[in-house]
């Protein structure tokens, strides 16, 4: 596929599950890399931290990317 992209802040934050324990606020995926911080597609450096549930700004650009694509 050639239509992979970074998710928007809203798409990425929709994966947060605050009913989970304070260890990991996500149902997807079961394994989360160290830090659990993933970029959104915003140009302002907005990321989601799946360990804390935090939506924040990071100018250091040290977070991971999780690509998505639209369903056919």
C-alpha positions as CSV (number, residue, x, y, z in Angstrom):
1,X,0.0,0.0,0.0
2,X,1.2,3.5,-0.7
3,X,-1.4,5.5,1.4
4,X,0.3,5.2,4.9
5,X,0.3,8.4,7.0
6,X,0.7,9.6,10.5
7,X,-2.7,9.8,12.3
8,X,-4.2,13.1,13.4
9,X,-4.1,14.0,17.1
10,X,-7.8,13.1,17.4
11,X,-7.3,9.7,15.6
12,X,-4.3,8.9,17.8
13,X,-6.0,10.0,21.1
14,X,-9.0,7.9,20.2
15,X,-6.8,4.8,21.0
16,X,-6.4,5.9,24.6
17,X,-8.5,3.9,27.0
18,X,-8.7,5.5,30.5
19,X,-10.6,2.4,31.8
20,X,-7.3,0.5,31.7
21,X,-4.9,0.3,34.6
22,X,-2.3,3.1,35.0
23,X,0.3,0.9,33.4
24,X,-0.8,1.4,29.8
25,X,-3.8,3.4,28.5
26,X,-4.2,1.5,25.3
27,X,-5.8,-1.6,24.0
28,X,-3.7,-1.5,20.9
29,X,-1.1,-2.9,20.6
30,X,-0.5,-5.2,23.6
31,X,3.3,-4.4,23.3
32,X,4.2,-0.7,23.5
33,X,7.9,0.3,22.9
34,X,9.7,2.0,25.8
35,X,8.3,5.5,26.4
36,X,5.0,4.8,24.6
37,X,5.1,8.3,22.9
38,X,3.8,8.5,19.3
39,X,3.7,11.5,17.0
40,X,0.5,12.8,15.5
41,X,0.5,14.4,12.1
42,X,0.3,17.9,13.4
43,X,3.1,20.2,12.4
44,X,3.4,21.5,16.0
45,X,5.0,18.4,17.5
46,X,1.9,17.0,19.3
47,X,2.3,13.5,20.6
48,X,0.3,11.0,22.7
49,X,1.9,9.1,25.6
50,X,0.1,5.8,26.0
51,X,1.7,5.2,29.4
52,X,0.4,8.4,31.0
53,X,-2.5,9.2,28.7
54,X,-0.9,12.6,28.1
55,X,-1.4,14.6,25.0
56,X,1.5,17.1,24.8
57,X,4.0,19.0,22.7
58,X,7.6,18.0,22.3
59,X,10.0,20.1,20.3
60,X,12.8,17.5,20.7
61,X,11.4,15.3,18.0
62,X,12.4,12.1,19.8
63,X,9.0,10.2,19.7
64,X,8.0,7.2,17.5
65,X,5.6,7.1,14.6
66,X,2.7,4.7,14.2
67,X,1.4,4.9,10.7
68,X,-2.3,4.3,9.7
69,X,-4.2,4.1,6.5
70,X,-7.8,4.6,5.6
71,X,-10.0,1.5,5.3
72,X,-10.9,0.5,1.7
